[in-house]
């Protein structure tokens, strides 16, 4: 398999699944633009990738991107096409928990009332999620993904070329945990997993496995 000279965009590409995807795309010959809200992690990821293979230097870029910002998502697509001259693949990988205590938990623990939480949250999620937190989770994990995909589809439509979209979902969308600190995360991941998330646009020939699932179930 080769992706030589293909141009890819990966959100959340500085660590975990996103970083592994980014590295593999580079190994297959692609050019990759990483979108992430943490510039320091972006710099560190790029430095690590370059040190693993100096040839990656000309094939990688970074754009600070908050996926909850519609403007940032559109700007990421624009930055990719401007730097590399096109766009072939979008990997919508970034996501986040909307717990107001996420920053404290990442440090190791946080205190809620007389309860000290370390690592995973296991209490009733309604104790933690404000209306604003729920909406922010929807804005980033679902609306942001939709805006990013729409921006890519708009580019492909104007360029009269096909493209590919890959969305990283989660088992939380199928089996939400009662103790999850962010109910909207499971809601968003369920929505991303539904057949309607990735559309079949016949005029620009965007084919998806979801289309096959629909035709298998309902016929041509």
Secondary structure, 3 states (H helix, E strand, C coil): CCCCCCEEEEECCCCHHHHHHHHHHHHCCCEEEEEECCHHHHHHHHHHHHHHCHHHHHHEEEEECCCCCHHHHHHHHHHHHHHHCCCCEEEECCCCCCCCCHHHHHHCEEEECCEEEECCCCCCHHHCCCHHHHHHHHHHHHHHHHHHHHHHHHHHHHHCCCCEEEECCCHHHCCCCCCCCCHHHHHHHHHHHCCCCCCCEHHHCECCHHHHHHHHHHCC
